[in-house]
Amino acid sequence: MATNIYHNKLLTAGETATLLGLKESTLAQQRWRGCKNLPWVKLNKSIRYKLADVEAYIERCTVSEES
């Protein structure tokens, strides 16, 4: 049960940017361009990212030396 709560956690754009090593403005540009690589949630005027989606995005972007 705790794992589900952890993966369903919503991160702010700032927290997400920190995890990815990006600037918040980079995430904002991706949203504005309609980039679908990293899904996001809009709650009223707040932008949030699901932790599970961020982790999945990192996995998809990971390049192994065998590739």
Backbone bond lengths (Angstrom), bond angles and torsions (degrees), N, CA, C in turn:
res aa  C-N    CA-C-N  psi(-1)  N-CA   C-N-CA  omega(-1)  CA-C   N-CA-C  phi
1 M - - - 1.450 - - 1.520 110.74 -
2 A 1.332 117.26 -43.17 1.464 120.38 -179.37 1.524 111.04 -62.82
3 T 1.324 116.97 -34.02 1.458 120.19 179.07 1.524 110.52 -62.93
4 N 1.331 117.69 -41.35 1.461 120.80 178.69 1.513 110.92 -63.06
5 I 1.317 117.28 -41.96 1.463 120.86 178.51 1.522 109.16 -62.85
6 Y 1.324 117.30 -42.15 1.459 121.72 -179.96 1.525 110.76 -61.78
7 H 1.321 118.00 -47.34 1.467 121.34 -176.93 1.523 112.58 -72.96
8 N 1.325 117.66 -23.91 1.461 120.91 178.56 1.520 112.16 -88.47
9 K 1.324 117.32 0.82 1.460 121.06 -179.94 1.525 109.80 -61.12
10 L 1.323 115.38 138.88 1.459 120.93 177.46 1.519 109.60 -99.49
11 L 1.312 116.20 130.47 1.458 122.87 179.67 1.519 109.68 -104.48
12 T 1.315 116.14 147.97 1.460 120.22 173.32 1.526 108.69 -73.21
13 A 1.316 115.79 167.75 1.465 119.72 176.84 1.526 110.02 -62.16
14 G 1.321 116.88 -37.09 1.463 120.62 178.84 1.517 112.34 -64.62
15 E 1.331 116.59 -43.97 1.464 120.56 178.22 1.527 110.78 -64.26
16 T 1.318 115.82 -41.06 1.463 120.56 179.36 1.524 110.91 -64.88
17 A 1.315 116.03 -44.30 1.467 120.44 178.67 1.524 110.54 -59.74
18 T 1.319 116.96 -42.32 1.465 121.00 179.11 1.526 110.71 -62.19
19 L 1.333 117.22 -45.20 1.465 120.61 179.32 1.523 112.17 -60.66
20 L 1.331 115.94 -36.68 1.462 120.45 -176.58 1.525 113.19 -90.43
21 G 1.324 117.08 -7.34 1.461 119.99 -178.14 1.518 112.31 71.95
22 L 1.324 116.30 32.08 1.461 122.21 -179.34 1.522 110.10 -117.93
23 K 1.325 115.71 172.11 1.456 120.86 171.75 1.527 107.99 -90.19
24 E 1.333 115.97 151.58 1.463 120.04 176.15 1.522 110.80 -57.36
25 S 1.327 115.98 -35.89 1.467 119.90 -178.53 1.530 111.54 -64.08
26 T 1.324 117.45 -29.92 1.464 120.77 177.21 1.522 110.14 -65.88
27 L 1.330 116.51 -43.37 1.462 120.02 177.15 1.524 110.71 -63.82
28 A 1.331 116.36 -39.90 1.465 120.72 178.85 1.528 110.60 -62.56
29 Q 1.326 116.92 -40.82 1.467 120.87 178.40 1.525 110.79 -64.17
30 Q 1.327 116.46 -40.61 1.463 120.02 178.95 1.523 110.84 -63.70
31 R 1.327 116.96 -41.26 1.469 120.10 177.60 1.518 110.32 -64.19
32 W 1.333 117.29 -43.84 1.461 122.58 -177.29 1.530 110.87 -62.98
33 R 1.344 115.75 -37.74 1.467 120.82 179.70 1.525 112.72 -76.37
34 G 1.323 116.73 -10.29 1.460 120.30 -179.12 1.510 113.55 81.88
35 C 1.323 116.35 20.87 1.462 121.96 179.31 1.536 109.08 -63.77
36 K 1.320 117.11 125.78 1.468 121.98 -175.04 1.530 113.06 -100.40
37 N 1.328 118.14 8.04 1.465 120.77 -177.48 1.520 113.06 -64.93
38 L 1.327 116.68 -34.62 1.458 121.64 -178.34 1.526 108.28 -126.20
39 P 1.343 117.20 100.59 1.461 120.12 -178.62 1.527 111.46 -61.25
40 W 1.329 115.76 149.50 1.453 120.95 178.92 1.515 109.53 -138.69
41 V 1.326 115.04 161.97 1.458 122.88 -176.87 1.515 108.12 -119.44
42 K 1.321 116.64 135.08 1.461 120.04 175.87 1.525 108.19 -110.05
43 L 1.322 116.07 114.88 1.458 122.92 177.26 1.519 107.33 -111.41
44 N 1.328 116.08 105.85 1.462 121.61 -172.11 1.523 108.00 56.45
45 K 1.319 118.20 -113.92 1.469 120.80 179.22 1.526 112.42 -103.80
46 S 1.320 116.62 5.12 1.463 121.21 -177.11 1.524 111.15 -97.17
47 I 1.312 115.51 140.13 1.465 122.60 175.93 1.521 107.87 -103.22
48 R 1.317 116.22 131.53 1.457 121.61 178.70 1.527 109.13 -134.35
49 Y 1.322 114.95 155.55 1.460 122.48 176.87 1.521 107.77 -125.20
50 K 1.337 116.78 136.15 1.461 120.33 176.17 1.527 108.31 -74.70
51 L 1.318 115.56 133.67 1.460 120.51 179.84 1.524 110.80 -56.54
52 A 1.321 117.54 -41.57 1.468 120.77 179.74 1.530 111.03 -61.22
53 D 1.335 117.26 -37.51 1.467 120.69 178.13 1.524 111.44 -67.91
54 V 1.325 116.45 -38.60 1.468 120.79 178.71 1.528 109.66 -65.22
55 E 1.337 116.14 -43.96 1.463 119.73 178.93 1.528 111.10 -63.92
56 A 1.333 117.21 -40.44 1.470 120.73 178.38 1.528 110.54 -65.25
57 Y 1.321 116.99 -38.22 1.466 121.82 177.75 1.530 110.15 -61.76
58 I 1.323 116.55 -43.98 1.465 120.87 178.46 1.529 109.97 -61.09
59 E 1.328 117.19 -42.81 1.470 120.91 178.87 1.528 111.28 -62.32
60 R 1.340 116.55 -42.72 1.469 119.99 179.75 1.523 111.68 -65.27
61 C 1.314 117.04 -30.53 1.466 121.23 -177.49 1.524 112.82 -87.40
62 T 1.320 116.45 -8.09 1.456 120.41 -178.36 1.525 109.82 -73.91
63 V 1.314 115.41 129.06 1.464 121.66 -179.48 1.522 108.04 -110.77
64 S 1.322 115.36 125.37 1.460 118.62 176.02 1.521 108.50 -90.24
65 E 1.302 116.58 159.10 1.463 120.58 -179.18 1.522 111.55 -68.25
66 E 1.327 117.22 -18.21 1.456 121.28 -179.34 1.517 111.79 -79.62
67 S 1.338 117.59 -15.83 1.475 120.73 -177.15 1.503 112.06 -72.65
